[in-house]
Amino acid sequence: MRFSRRAEAVTPFYAMEFGKHAAALEASGVHVVKLNIGEPDFGAPPAFLREIRRISDGRPLAYTGALGLDELRAAIARFTAHRFGADVSPDRVVVTTGASAALLLSCAALIDPGDEVLVGDPSYPCNRRFAESFGGRVRLLPTTPQSRFQLDADTIERNWSGATRGVMVATPSNPTGTSIPYDELVRLCGTVADRGGWRIVDEIYLGLADDGPDGPPRSIAADDPGAVVVGSFSKYFGMTGWRLGWAIVPEAMVPVAERLGQNYYICPPTPSQVAALTCFETETLAVAEDRRAQFAARRTRVLDGLQRIGLDVPVRPDGAFYVYVDVGETGLTATEFCEVALARAHVALTPGKDFGEAGAEQFVRLSYAAAEDDLDSAIERLGDLLATL
């Protein structure tokens, strides 16, 4: 069987590869602490699960429109205004099958073969794959601890070329957990807009971001109606397996997203959409905020533990649930460190090569979305491992 060049060019998602190896170890009776995947351990909120049980009574759960339930689109718009200070019309909200589908639709709508797309390095690898799937030529722009591993307007301006058509950024970021300061994000998007470019801003971790000096985190949708802003139920609400996300798109892009959604996946999962209406009720928002506080406590726990055992974190994260750890002083590459950590300490981590080229063999990503006991166990195991290196 002959496969496409596109399929052959896609590298493994190493977070998942290490997950497979961890599962094999567990099948042999070994307890593995899995810190390689960004999946909250809490599960979906109780009200959501009650609603899923209620509607699983044999009633018809037919297709919805490709843009999603109108009630859910309106609820997302209200949440965006109340939580993130961005007043957007429900008509601009596109409900999708996870944030991945929102990114897929956005790239399909905006990228032609040969278009250059600017992306920070390190960054979430699937964003690059989405762009490349539609013929985009992704140019990775290296970032450093000094820039908090994020792009800024000056970097975009220096690297914009005649072939550049747009920019993809994530704030807070996977794998570093760092955010672009809001004023700088506005400036970055303005720099792109001034050049006629599109901008996709991934805000799926924004609900888990720290409050800033001016208050709660803000969505770029408040100041850039031309941006495509991606959100998700997976992280803040802990609904990873229910596959529900959204995009806030420019008004002119709504019919384009609708046609693409109709053809690519018909509609988002109907049961998830119906039950997701409970996410914006007082009970669930209180649960989500409590979990957000727990993640902040876990972050402090992990950072203190890593410092104690001698592993450096050059930039303190301020959102998401990731720590980007410098393992350069261990004498091992990041890949080797992850392999040894799994084989000898039974801790699953993700090497930097998943996220780009800059620092790929210097940094590893640790997800603190696991339970506190597991986090404590992982730190102790890694400390014992470091003593033997």
C-alpha positions as CSV (number, residue, x, y, z in Angstrom):
1,M,0.0,0.0,0.0
2,R,1.3,3.4,-1.0
3,F,0.8,6.2,1.6
4,S,0.8,10.0,1.0
5,R,4.0,12.0,1.4
6,R,2.0,13.9,4.0
7,A,1.4,10.8,6.1
8,E,5.0,9.6,5.7
9,A,6.4,13.0,6.8
10,V,4.5,13.1,10.1
11,T,6.7,12.3,13.1
12,P,5.3,10.4,16.1
13,F,3.7,12.3,18.9
14,Y,6.2,11.4,21.6
15,A,4.0,12.1,24.5
16,M,1.7,9.3,23.2
17,E,4.7,7.1,22.3
18,F,6.0,7.2,25.9
19,G,2.4,6.6,27.0
20,K,2.4,3.3,25.0
21,H,5.7,2.3,26.7
22,A,4.3,3.2,30.1
23,A,1.2,1.1,29.5
24,A,3.4,-1.9,28.5
25,L,5.3,-1.5,31.8
26,E,2.0,-1.3,33.8
27,A,0.7,-4.4,32.0
28,S,3.8,-6.2,33.5
29,G,2.8,-5.2,37.0
30,V,5.0,-2.0,37.4
31,H,3.5,1.1,38.8
32,V,4.2,4.0,36.5
33,V,3.6,7.7,37.3
34,K,2.4,9.1,34.1
35,L,3.3,12.8,33.8
36,N,3.6,12.7,30.0
37,I,0.0,13.6,29.0
38,G,-1.8,16.8,29.7
39,E,-5.0,15.2,30.9
40,P,-6.7,16.4,34.1
41,D,-7.2,13.6,36.6
42,F,-10.5,15.0,37.9
43,G,-12.8,13.8,35.1
44,A,-15.8,15.7,33.8
45,P,-17.8,17.8,36.3
46,P,-20.6,16.1,38.3
47,A,-23.4,18.1,36.8
48,F,-22.2,17.2,33.3
49,L,-22.2,13.5,34.1
50,R,-25.7,13.7,35.7
51,E,-27.0,15.3,32.5
52,I,-25.3,12.7,30.4
53,R,-27.1,10.0,32.4
54,R,-30.4,11.8,32.2
55,I,-30.3,12.1,28.4
56,S,-29.1,8.5,27.9
57,D,-32.7,7.2,28.1
58,G,-33.2,6.2,24.5
59,R,-34.3,9.6,23.3
60,P,-33.2,10.6,19.8
61,L,-29.9,12.4,19.8
62,A,-29.8,13.5,16.2
63,Y,-27.3,15.6,14.4
64,T,-27.2,19.3,15.3
65,G,-26.2,22.0,12.9
66,A,-22.5,22.0,12.0
67,L,-21.9,25.2,14.0
68,G,-23.3,23.5,17.1
69,L,-26.4,24.1,19.3
70,D,-27.5,27.7,19.3
71,E,-28.0,27.5,23.1
72,L,-24.4,26.3,23.6
73,R,-23.0,28.9,21.3
74,A,-24.8,31.6,23.3
75,A,-23.5,30.1,26.6
76,I,-19.9,30.1,25.3
77,A,-20.3,33.8,24.2
78,R,-21.6,34.7,27.7
79,F,-18.8,32.8,29.4
80,T,-16.2,34.6,27.2
81,A,-17.6,37.9,28.2
82,H,-18.0,37.2,31.9
83,R,-14.8,35.3,32.4
84,F,-12.4,36.8,29.8
85,G,-13.8,40.3,29.2
86,A,-14.6,39.8,25.5
87,D,-18.0,40.7,24.3
88,V,-18.6,38.5,21.2
89,S,-21.7,37.6,19.3
90,P,-23.0,34.0,19.6
91,D,-23.1,34.0,15.8
92,R,-19.3,34.1,15.7
93,V,-19.0,31.0,18.0
94,V,-18.4,27.7,16.2
95,V,-18.7,24.6,18.4
96,T,-16.3,21.8,17.3
97,T,-15.3,18.2,18.0
98,G,-12.6,19.3,20.4
99,A,-10.2,22.2,20.0
100,S,-8.3,20.0,17.5
101,A,-11.3,20.3,15.1
102,A,-11.3,24.1,15.6
103,L,-7.7,24.2,14.6
104,L,-8.3,21.9,11.7
105,L,-11.2,24.1,10.4
106,S,-9.2,27.3,10.9
107,C,-6.2,25.9,8.9
108,A,-8.5,24.6,6.2
109,A,-10.1,28.0,5.9
110,L,-7.0,30.1,5.9
111,I,-4.1,28.2,4.4
112,D,-3.3,27.5,0.7
113,P,-0.4,25.4,-0.5
114,G,2.9,27.3,-0.2
115,D,1.7,29.7,2.4
116,E,4.3,30.4,5.1
117,V,3.0,30.1,8.7
118,L,5.0,31.5,11.6
119,V,5.0,29.3,14.8
120,G,7.0,29.6,18.0
121,D,9.5,27.0,19.0
122,P,8.7,25.2,21.3
123,S,5.0,24.8,20.6
124,Y,2.2,22.2,20.5
125,P,3.3,19.9,17.6
126,C,-0.2,19.2,16.2
127,N,-0.6,22.8,15.3
128,R,2.2,22.4,12.8
129,R,0.7,19.2,11.4
130,F,-2.6,20.9,10.8
131,A,-1.0,23.7,8.9
132,E,1.2,21.3,6.9
133,S,-1.8,19.1,6.0
134,F,-3.2,22.0,3.9
135,G,0.1,22.7,2.2
136,G,1.4,25.4,4.6
137,R,5.1,25.8,5.1
138,V,5.7,26.2,8.8
139,R,8.6,28.3,9.9
140,L,9.6,27.7,13.5
141,L,10.9,30.8,15.3
142,P,13.1,29.9,18.2
143,T,12.2,31.4,21.6
144,T,14.2,31.5,24.8
145,P,13.7,31.7,28.6
146,Q,14.3,35.4,28.3
147,S,11.1,35.7,26.1
148,R,9.3,33.2,28.4
149,F,9.4,30.8,25.4
150,Q,6.8,33.0,23.6
151,L,6.8,35.0,20.4
152,D,6.4,38.8,20.5
153,A,5.6,41.5,18.0
154,D,9.2,42.4,17.3
155,T,10.1,38.8,16.4
156,I,7.1,38.6,14.1
157,E,8.1,41.9,12.4
158,R,11.7,40.7,11.9
159,N,10.7,37.4,10.4
160,W,7.8,38.4,8.2
161,S,8.5,37.6,4.6
162,G,6.7,38.0,1.3
163,A,5.4,34.4,1.6
164,T,4.1,34.8,5.2
165,R,0.3,34.6,5.5
166,G,-0.3,34.1,9.2
167,V,0.8,33.2,12.7
168,M,-0.3,30.6,15.2
169,V,0.3,31.2,18.9
170,A,-0.9,29.6,22.1
171,T,-1.2,31.5,25.4
172,P,-0.8,29.9,27.9
173,S,1.4,27.5,26.0
174,N,1.9,23.8,25.8
175,P,4.6,22.7,26.6
176,T,5.9,25.6,28.8
177,G,2.8,26.8,30.6
178,T,3.8,30.4,29.9
179,S,1.7,33.2,28.7
180,I,2.2,36.2,26.4
181,P,1.5,39.4,28.4
182,Y,-1.8,40.7,27.2
183,D,-0.6,44.0,26.0
184,E,2.1,42.3,24.0
185,L,-0.4,39.9,22.5
186,V,-2.5,42.8,21.3
187,R,0.6,44.3,19.8
188,L,1.6,41.0,18.1
189,C,-1.8,40.6,16.6
190,G,-1.8,44.2,15.4
191,T,1.6,43.6,13.7
192,V,0.1,40.7,11.8
193,A,-3.1,42.5,10.9
194,D,-1.1,45.5,9.6
195,R,0.5,43.1,7.1
196,G,-2.8,41.6,6.0
197,G,-2.1,38.3,7.9
198,W,-4.4,36.0,9.8
199,R,-3.8,35.0,13.4
200,I,-4.9,31.9,15.2
201,V,-4.7,32.3,19.0
202,D,-5.0,29.1,21.0
203,E,-6.6,29.9,24.4
204,I,-7.5,26.4,25.5
205,Y,-5.6,26.9,28.8
206,L,-6.7,30.5,29.4
207,G,-9.2,29.3,32.1
208,L,-6.2,27.9,34.1
209,A,-4.1,31.0,33.8
210,D,-3.1,33.1,36.8
211,D,-4.8,36.4,37.4
212,G,-2.5,39.3,36.4
213,P,-1.9,42.7,38.1
214,D,-5.0,44.0,36.2
215,G,-7.3,41.1,37.2
216,P,-8.4,37.9,35.5
217,P,-6.9,36.7,32.2
218,R,-8.4,38.3,29.1
219,S,-9.2,36.9,25.7
220,I,-7.7,38.5,22.6
221,A,-11.2,38.4,21.2
222,A,-11.8,41.6,23.3
223,D,-9.3,43.6,21.2
224,D,-8.9,41.7,17.9
225,P,-12.2,40.8,16.2
226,G,-10.2,39.6,13.2
227,A,-8.4,36.8,15.2
228,V,-9.5,33.2,15.3
229,V,-9.6,32.3,19.0
230,V,-9.7,28.7,20.0
231,G,-11.2,27.3,23.2
232,S,-11.9,23.9,24.7
233,F,-13.9,22.1,27.3
234,S,-11.0,19.6,27.9
235,K,-8.7,21.6,30.2
236,Y,-10.6,24.0,32.4
237,F,-13.7,21.8,32.6
238,G,-11.7,18.5,32.5
239,M,-13.7,16.9,29.7
240,T,-10.9,15.5,27.5
241,G,-12.7,12.4,26.2
242,W,-16.0,14.1,25.5
243,R,-14.4,15.9,22.5
244,L,-15.9,19.4,22.6
245,G,-14.2,22.7,21.8
246,W,-15.0,25.9,20.0
247,A,-13.6,28.7,17.9
248,I,-14.6,32.4,17.9
249,V,-14.1,33.4,14.3
250,P,-14.4,36.7,12.3
251,E,-17.9,37.2,11.0
252,A,-16.9,36.6,7.4
253,M,-15.5,33.1,8.3
254,V,-18.7,31.8,9.9
255,P,-20.2,30.4,6.7
256,V,-16.8,29.0,5.6
257,A,-16.5,27.1,8.9
258,E,-20.0,25.8,8.6
259,R,-19.4,24.4,5.1
260,L,-16.1,22.8,6.3
261,G,-17.6,21.3,9.4
262,Q,-20.5,19.9,7.4
263,N,-18.1,18.1,5.2
264,Y,-15.4,17.1,7.7
265,Y,-17.5,15.8,10.7
266,I,-21.1,16.7,10.2
267,C,-21.5,18.2,13.7
268,P,-19.9,17.9,17.1
269,P,-21.2,15.1,19.4
270,T,-24.8,15.9,20.3
271,P,-24.8,14.3,23.8
272,S,-21.6,16.3,24.7
273,Q,-23.2,19.5,23.5
274,V,-26.4,19.0,25.4
275,A,-24.7,18.2,28.6
276,A,-22.1,20.9,28.2
277,L,-24.8,23.5,28.9
278,T,-24.4,22.5,32.6
279,C,-20.7,23.7,32.4
280,F,-21.9,27.3,32.7
281,E,-24.1,26.9,35.7
282,T,-23.0,28.1,39.1
283,E,-22.3,24.6,40.5
284,T,-19.9,23.6,37.7
285,L,-18.1,27.0,37.5
286,A,-17.4,26.6,41.3
287,V,-16.0,23.1,40.7
288,A,-13.8,24.4,37.8
289,E,-12.5,27.2,40.0
290,D,-11.7,24.8,42.8
291,R,-9.8,22.6,40.4
292,R,-7.9,25.6,39.1
293,A,-6.8,26.4,42.6
294,Q,-5.7,22.8,43.1
295,F,-3.6,23.0,39.9
296,A,-1.9,26.1,41.2
297,A,-1.1,24.3,44.5
298,R,0.2,21.3,42.5
299,R,2.4,23.6,40.4
300,T,4.0,25.0,43.6
301,R,4.5,21.5,44.9
302,V,6.2,20.3,41.7
303,L,8.4,23.4,41.4
304,D,9.6,23.1,45.0
305,G,10.3,19.4,44.5
306,L,12.2,19.9,41.3
307,Q,14.3,22.6,43.0
308,R,15.0,20.3,45.9
309,I,16.3,17.5,43.7
310,G,18.4,19.8,41.5
311,L,16.4,20.0,38.3
312,D,16.2,23.5,36.8
313,V,13.0,25.2,35.6
314,P,14.2,28.4,33.9
315,V,10.8,30.0,33.5
316,R,8.0,29.6,36.1
317,P,4.8,28.7,34.3
318,D,1.7,30.9,34.9
319,G,-1.0,28.8,33.3
320,A,-1.9,25.4,31.9
321,F,-0.5,22.4,33.9
322,Y,3.0,22.0,32.5
323,V,6.6,22.6,33.6
324,Y,9.4,22.8,31.1
325,V,12.4,21.3,32.8
326,D,16.1,21.8,31.8
327,V,17.9,18.5,32.1
328,G,21.1,19.7,30.4
329,E,23.1,19.3,33.6
330,T,22.3,15.6,33.9
331,G,24.7,14.6,31.1
332,L,21.8,13.1,29.2
333,T,19.9,14.4,26.2
334,A,16.2,15.0,26.9
335,T,15.2,11.9,25.0
336,E,17.7,9.8,26.9
337,F,16.5,11.3,30.2
338,C,12.9,10.4,29.4
339,E,13.9,6.9,28.5
340,V,16.0,6.4,31.6
341,A,13.3,8.0,33.8
342,L,10.7,5.5,32.4
343,A,12.9,2.4,32.5
344,R,14.5,3.0,35.9
345,A,12.4,5.4,37.8
346,H,9.1,4.4,36.2
347,V,8.1,8.1,35.6
348,A,6.7,8.9,32.1
349,L,7.7,12.4,30.8
350,T,7.8,13.9,27.3
351,P,11.1,14.9,25.5
352,G,11.4,18.4,24.0
353,K,11.7,17.0,20.5
354,D,7.9,16.7,20.5
355,F,7.6,20.5,20.5
356,G,10.2,21.7,18.0
357,E,13.9,22.0,17.5
358,A,15.1,24.8,19.8
359,G,16.2,23.1,23.1
360,A,14.7,19.8,21.8
361,E,17.4,17.8,23.6
362,Q,17.7,20.1,26.6
363,F,14.2,20.2,27.9
364,V,11.5,17.8,29.0
365,R,7.9,18.5,29.7
366,L,6.3,17.4,32.9
367,S,2.5,17.5,33.3
368,Y,1.3,18.1,36.8
369,A,-2.3,17.2,35.9
370,A,-1.8,14.0,38.1
371,A,-2.9,13.5,41.7
372,E,-0.7,15.0,44.4
373,D,0.4,11.5,45.7
374,D,1.6,10.7,42.2
375,L,3.4,14.0,41.9
376,D,5.2,13.4,45.2
377,S,6.1,9.9,44.2
378,A,7.5,11.1,40.9
379,I,9.7,13.7,42.5
380,E,11.1,11.2,44.9
381,R,11.8,8.7,42.2
382,L,13.5,11.3,40.0
383,G,15.6,12.4,42.9
384,D,16.8,8.9,43.5
385,L,17.5,8.5,39.8
386,L,19.5,11.7,39.7
387,A,21.7,10.5,42.5
388,T,22.8,7.5,40.3
389,L,23.6,9.5,37.2
